[in-house]
C-alpha cells in the first residue's frame, strides 16, 4: 500500500490524483478531473452546489482508484479544498440545505461594514489574524442559518452541521461519522483563535454562529476518520487535510520562516511562512495558520487577490475577446507595450491590501486605438501589479526581502505573465516542473499522517523553471505609477469607497 489518494476540490473543478510514495518522494500516477458549475444568482453573489461537489469527488476518486490498480494499493486519503466556502447540511440525511456560499461571495458586505462601524475589527484581528470582510466563513454561516427556514432552531438542537468544504467532504466520505475540520481551514472562518487553535465563544456570539454546529478542529496530518467501506471497496484512513493555499505551501516545501509562494488560480494567494508564532500585520495582510503537523504549528502572513485567472476567463467567456485562454500570451506579446491601458480586476471586490468589497472591474487609459489585445495584456499585467502590492505590504510588515518567489497554478504556463511578475516585483520567480502543488501538499500531509514519509520536506524530481527580472528601474516605476492611478479610479468609483492604504 504505497499510494495516496489526494482530493483537490477547487473553485472551478474537482480532481483526484493518485501519488506513489517512494524514497521519501511523491510521484503522480493517475488523475481525474470534473469541472464545477458556477452560480451567480445576484451581482456579487457566487454559489456552488455542494451535492454536485460531492458527486464529482466520488466520481473522480473512483476513477483514479481504478486507473491506479485498485483500492488495495492505497494507504490513505489526503484532502485540500477551496477555503472559506460555507456549507449547511442536515445532520440526519446529509443533504445540503442551501447552495454553498463561495469564498468570492460578497453578500454579507453590509454585515461586515456594520461590525467595523461598531468597532469590532481590532479585537477580531487580534484573535484571528483576519480583518472583517465578507471573504471569511463566519458571516456566510450566519447568513445560511438566517436564510434557511428553521435552520437556527435546528442548529440549537444539534440537527444541522456547518462547515467549510473540507468538513463537508470528510462528513460524506465517512458516512456522517466525522464532523471535523483541519486547523488551517478553521483559521479562515474568523471564529478560531490563532494561538490556542480553538473556537472562541465570544466570536461565535459576535457572528451569531452556534458552536454546537461547528466541526472539531484537528491537526493537518493525522487521523481524521475512515472512509465508508462501500465507497471504494474498503475503508481508507483520511490522514491529511489543509486549505488549498496552505497545502500549496507544503507542496512547495516552503517550511522555513521567510519562504513564500503564490498560487495563480481563479484568485491569487501569496502565503509567506513566518514561523512558530503569529505575526500581526499593520498593512492589512492576513495572519493565518500555515499548517499543524509533526507536533508543531507554523504560521503565515497571506495576501489574497480575488481575481487572477478569472480575469482571463472573463475575457474568454464574458467579453468574448479570446476563444481560448492560451491565446492570451501571443496577443499580449504582439503589442510593444500596454499603451497606458490598465485593467483593475475588481469583479468581486478588491482584496489585500485594499480590502474594498464594493469595488468593481475598471479599465483606464482606453483610446480609439485600443483593441482586444490591450485588454488581454492589461489583464495579464494586473497579475504582476497586484503581486507587487502584496510583496510591498509584506516588506512593510517587516518580512525579509524574498530571494525567490515560488509560483504555481494554471496561469504560470503563460511565460509572458510570469516574466512580467519577475520584472515588476524585482524578484526571481521559480515554477516547479510538477504544477499541482495543492494536491501534492495534501498527499504529503496524508503520507506523513500514516508514516509513509518521515517529514514534510519537498524532494522534487525535476529542476524548476526560473525567470529573472530584466526590466529597467525607470520603466518599472512608470508602469507602477500608472497602476496606482488605476486602482485609485476603481476605489473612487466604488459605491462606498475605502481610503487608500498608507504607502
N, C-alpha and C positions, 0 to 999 in steps of 0.2 A: 504494500500500500504506500506508494511514493507520490501520488498525485494529490493536488489541492484543487478543489472546485471553487473558483473565485467568481462571485456575483458582483457585477458593476452596474448598478441601477442609476442611470444618469437622467439629465433633464430631457434629452431628446431621444434616448434609446435605452434599452436594457440588453445587457450582454452577459454571457458566461464564458469563462476561459479556464481551461484545464492547464495547470502548471505542474511540471515534473520537478521534483526536488532531487538534486544530485550534486555532491561535492559542495554543499552549503550554498548552492545557487539554485535559481528557478528558471525553467525554460518552458515557454508556452507550447502546447502540443495540440490543442483543439479550441475552436471558438465558435460561438453562435450569437447572433445579434438580431434584435427586432426594434424597429422604430416605434416611438411613443407618440400618441396623438396629443395635440396641444389644444386647449380650450380657452377662449378669450371671451367670456360672457359680457364683460363691460370693459371700457377703457381702463387700463391699469390692472385689470384682474387677469390672473393666469391660474388655470386649474388642470389637474391630471385625474384620470380615473384610476383609483387605487386597485380596483378589481382587474383592470387591464394590466397594470404593473405586475400584479401577482401572476396572472396568466402568462405574461411574457417571461417572467422569471422562471416559472416552472417549465415552460416550453424550451427555453434556451438551455437550462440546466440539463434537462433530459437529453437534449440533442448532443450536448458536449459529453455527457457520460457515455452515450452510445458511441460517439466518434472516438473517444479515448480508450475504448475497450471494455467498458462495463464498470459497474459500481464497486466491484471487488478491488479495483486498483486505487480507489480513493481513500485518503486518510482523514480528510476534514474539509469543511466549508469555510471560506472567508467571504466577508461582505463589505462592500463600500457603496456609498449612496449619495444622491443629491441631498444636500443638507437643508435644514430649516423648513422643508416642505412638511406640512402638517396633515395628519390623518386622524379621523374619528371613526371608531368602529364599534359594533355590538359585541360585547364580551361573550355572549352565548352562541351567536351564529357566526361570528367572524366577518359579518357583512359590513362594508363601509357605509356610513350613514350620510355621507356627502362626498362630493369630489374633493380630492386632496387640494389644499391651498399651497401653491408652489412658492418657492423662495423668492421669485421675482415679483410676486403679487404685492400691490400697493393699497389694497382696500382698507387697511387699518391705519392709514396715514393720519386720519382725524384723531384717533385714539392716542397715537404716539405724540402728536402735536399737543394734545391736551395734557398728557403726562409731563411733557417737557415744560409746558407753561406752569404747571403746578410745582415744578422744581424737583422732580424725582430723578432726573437723569444722572446727577453726580453720584447718588447712592447706588443706582443700578450699575453704573460703570465701575464703581469701586468694587462691587461684589462680583460682577460677572465679566468685566473687561469689555462689555458691549455698550454701545450707545442705544438710545431709544429710537428705533426705526422699524417700519413695517417688515423689513427683511427677516427679522428673527421670529421664532416659532410662538412665543408666548401670546402675542396678540392674535395670531392665527388660531391658536387653540381656543381662546376666549370667543372669537368670532364664530367658530364652528359650534360651540356649545350654545350660543345665543341663537344661531340661525336654524338649528335643527330642533323642531318642536319636541319638548320633553327631555332633551339631552341633559340639561343641568340636573333635573330631578333624577334621571337615571345615573348620572355621574355620582351623585351623593350616595346612591345605593350600591355603587360598585358595578353597575351594569354596562358601562361603556368604557372604552380604552382610548387614551390619547397617546400619540407618538409620532416621531419622525419616520421616514421611510425605512430605516434600519429596524425600528421596533415593529413596524407593520409586517415586514418580510420575515423577521425571526418568529413572530407570532404565527404566521401562516406556515412557515417551514416546520415548526414544532407542533403543529396541530393545536395551537392555543395553549401549549404548556408553559411557554416562556414569554413573559411580558417584560422585556429588558431593553436597555439601550447601552451603547458604549459611552465612555467618558468624553470622547471628542465630539460626538453628536450632541450629547447633553449640554456641552458647553456653548452650543449655538442657540439654545432656547431662550436665554435671558432669565432662566429660573434656577440655574445651578451656580453655587459658589465656587469660584475658580480654585481657591486654596483648599477648601475641605472636600471638593468634588462630591457635593451632596446637594439635593434640592433644598431651597430655603423657603420656609413657611411665609416669611414676610413678602417675598417676591411672588409666591403663589397667590397671596392675598391681594397684592397690588394689581396683578393682571387678572384676577378673578379666575384662576385655574385651579381646580381641586386636585390636591396632591394624590388623592386616592386613585385617580385615573391615570397617573403618570407611571412610566416603567421604572424598574430597578436599574440603577447605574452600575455598570461593571467595567473592568479594565478592557483595553482594546485587544489584548491577547489572553486567551484562556477560555474555559468552558462557558458557553452561553446557552447551551441547550442541545438537544439531539433532534435531528430531522425525523419527521414521521416516516417509519419504515415503508409505508405504502407509496411514498413519493418517488423513491429511486430504487427500491428493491431491498434496501436495508438502511438502518439508522446511521447517520453520519454526524460526528460532533461539529457544531458550529463553534469554531475556536478562534476567530479573529473578526473584528469589525472596526471600521473607522469611517468618518465622513470623507467625502471624496478628496478634499484638499489636503487633509491630514494624511490620508492614505498615500497620496502622491508624494508628500514629503518623505514618508517612509520608503516609498518605491525608489525615489532618487537617492536614498541613503543620506539625506540631509539631517544628520542626527546630532550635530555639534552646534553649540551656540555660534551664530554668525552665518551658518548655512542658510540658503534661501532658494526657493523655487517659485515659478509662476506657471500656472496652467491656463492655456488659452483654449477655452471651450466656448460654450454658449456665453458665459461670462468669462472673466479672467480673475485669478486669485493669486495674489502674492502672499506667501507664508514664509516667515523668517524665524528660525529657531532661536529662542532667547535663553534656553537653559532650564534650570530646575525651579525657577521662581517666576511668577507672573510679572510682567512689566507694564506699568501704567503709561498709556500713550498720551502725549499732550497735543498730538496732531490728528486726532480722531481716527487713528488706526484702531483695530480691534485687538484686545487681549483675548487669547483663546488657548485652549488646551491642545497641544500638538499630538501627543499620544501618551498612553499609560500602559506600560509593559515592562517586563523584566524587573518588576518591583520598584519602578521609578516613574515619575511623572515629568514630562517635558512640556514646556510652554512655548508659545509663539506670539508674534505680532502679525496681523493679517490686514491686507488691504483688498477690498472687493470692488471689481469693476463689473457692473451689471450687464453691459452689452459689449461683447468682443466678437466672437464668431457669429452671434445673432445679427450683427450689423451687415455681415456678408450675406447671411440668409435673407435679410430684408431686401437687399439689392437684387437677390435672385427671385424670391417668392413674392415680395410685396411690390417693389418698384419695377421688376421685370427688366433690369438693366443688364443682367447676365443670365445665361441659361444654366451654367454650372459654376460652382464655387471656384473650381480650379482655373477658370478663365481670369480670375481677378489678378493673378500675378503678371501675366503677359500684358493685360490692359494697363496696369499701373506702371510697368516698365516702359511702356510705349510713350509715356509723357516725359519731357525733360525735367519737369518739376511739378509742384502742386498748383502752380498759378494762383496762389493765395486762397485756394478753396480748402476749408476745414469742415469736417463733419463731427459734431459732438453727439455721440450715440446715446442720448438720454431717453431711449424709448420707454424704459420703465423707471425713470429717475436716474440720478447720478449717485454713485457710491462714494467710497473714500477718495480723497479727503474732504469732498464737498458735502456729501450726505444731503442731497436736495431731492426729496421724494417726488416733488411736483414738476421737476424739470422734464422736458420732452426733447426729442431729437431736433437738432438745429444744424442748418448748413449756412455758412457765411462765406462771402467772397465770390459769389457767382457773377459771371459776366455773360455776354452774348456768345462768347467763345467756349463756355463751359459745356461739357457733354458727359455722357455716362462714364467715360474713363476718369474724369475728375472726381466724380462721386466714389468710384471704386478706390482710387488712390487715397482719397481722403479717409475712407473707412479703414483701410489698412494702416495708414499713418496714425490714426487715432489710437490704435493698439499701443504704439510706442509712446505717444504723448501721455496717455493715461498711466502707462507703466512708469514713466519718469515722475509723474505726480506722486505715485506711491513710494518710489525709491527716495525722493526728496523728503517725504514725510517720515520715512523710516530713519533716514540720516538725522533729521531734526529731533527724533526721539532718542538719539544717542547711539544708534546701531553703528557698528564699524562699516566702512565702505566695502561693498561687495567686490571680490576679485572675479567671481564668476556668477552669472545668473543661470540657474538650471531651468530649462523650459520643457514643456510637453503640451500635448493637446493637438487637435486637428489642424489649427491654424499654423503650427510650426512647420508644416510641409511647404508653406509659402516662403521661399527664400527672400523675396523682396521684403516682406513684412519683418522677418527676423533680423535681416541686416539693418533695417531701419530702427529696430529696437536697440541693437548694439550701438548704432550711431547716435541716436537721441539720448540714450541712457548712459553713454560713455562707459560701457562695461562689456566684457567678454561674455558671449552667450553660448551655452552648452546644451545641445539636444541629444539625448541618448538614442542609440540605434533602435532600441525597443521603446515604443511610444506609450504603451498602455500602463502608465505609472500608477494610476489609481487601482487598477486590478492587481498589478504586481505588489503594491503595498498591502492590499487586503490579503493576498496569498502569503506574503511574507509573515504577516501577523498570525495567520492561521497556522502556518508551518511551525512558527515559534511556539504557538499555543499547544501543539501536540508533540513537540520535541523533535521535529524533523530538521529544524535549524537551531544552531546554538546561540545566534544573536540576530539582530536586525540589519547588520551591515550589508551594503549593496556590493554585489560582485558581478558587474556587467560582463557579458561575454564578448561584446564588441566595443570598439572605441567610439566615443561620441563625435558628433559633428560640431564644429566651432565657428563662430562668427566674431570678428574683432572690429571695434569701432574704427572708422576711417574718414569720418566727416570733419571738416574744419570747424573750429570752435565758433567762429563768427556766423557761419551758416546755421549751426545748431541753435544758437541763441536767437537768430532771426526767426526760425521756424517755431521755437518755443514761445516767443513773444506773440506770434500770430495765434497759436493755440490758446494762450491765456486770454486773449481778447475774445476768442470764440466761446470759451467757457463762460466768461462774463455775460456774453449775449444770451446764452442758454439759461443762465440763472436769472437774469433780469426778466426774461420772458416767462418765467415760471409764475403761476398764479399767486403763490405765497413764497416769494423769493427769499433765499437764505443769504446770509452775509458771507462774503468771500473769506476763506481762512487767511490768517496772517501768513505772509510769505508766499 
